[in-house]
Amino acid sequence: MPNPKTKPYTKTLKEMMSRKSEILSKAQALSDIGISETAESLWLSAADYEEHIAPMLDVLGRELEASIHRISAASCYEKAGELSQAVNLYRAALSGPLRDDTRQEVENMLSSCLVALAR
């Protein structure tokens, strides 16, 4: 049963999510074929979209979805080599609502990211 406090997606949000999905697909495809340098700018663009999408979801009462988009943004930043931004977003996601198994995965991603940052 849907949460009565949850509002539907806005047109702008739907458009942003669609564009972000296109960018993520391109970034993943380029990474898969070994063109990581070209994919880097796409990872950063996708991360930027995710960072804008998350608070829009918060406003709509969709906090769990917002947390997932913060995780995605962090992952994109990590793939682009922007580790401190990734750490900040992993921590932000952990401060919000998450399922227990997802929380454990994010804690592991954060830990790995911190180890890489310390190098």
Steps between C-alpha positions, in 0.01 A plus 500: 500500500645839401596749766227768519766768559670414171431733210526403131806583292498840335552537126839660561606215726394239243699681232807522722478132589468406134799710397706365790419143395619570146826645629555209740447251217754677280753524782464130579529403132816706454650356817413147389691542175800656673453866417513611862637848435204587279260343749635716784316814392180299463538354851537856631194616308293208629617572855391862463154391384472254790597772748222722367244220483546386862373816674213526253395153615534607863253783434254246357522287815707234324793488742596138432521569126699815573752293697539261207571791266764629743662156492495509121655848498773381737570199280524721192742735675705202612519368143612846385774505764336770714536305823433775755169584335417129496576470873277797583208356304540149640485656847196707402325186375579319824334779698172435320263205491642180348419131516740310725668313214542821300642678804764227536592526130535879525714468812726263303514743204584785736774296665655409164482859387670623819780246454551619142494864613767430763742373235 
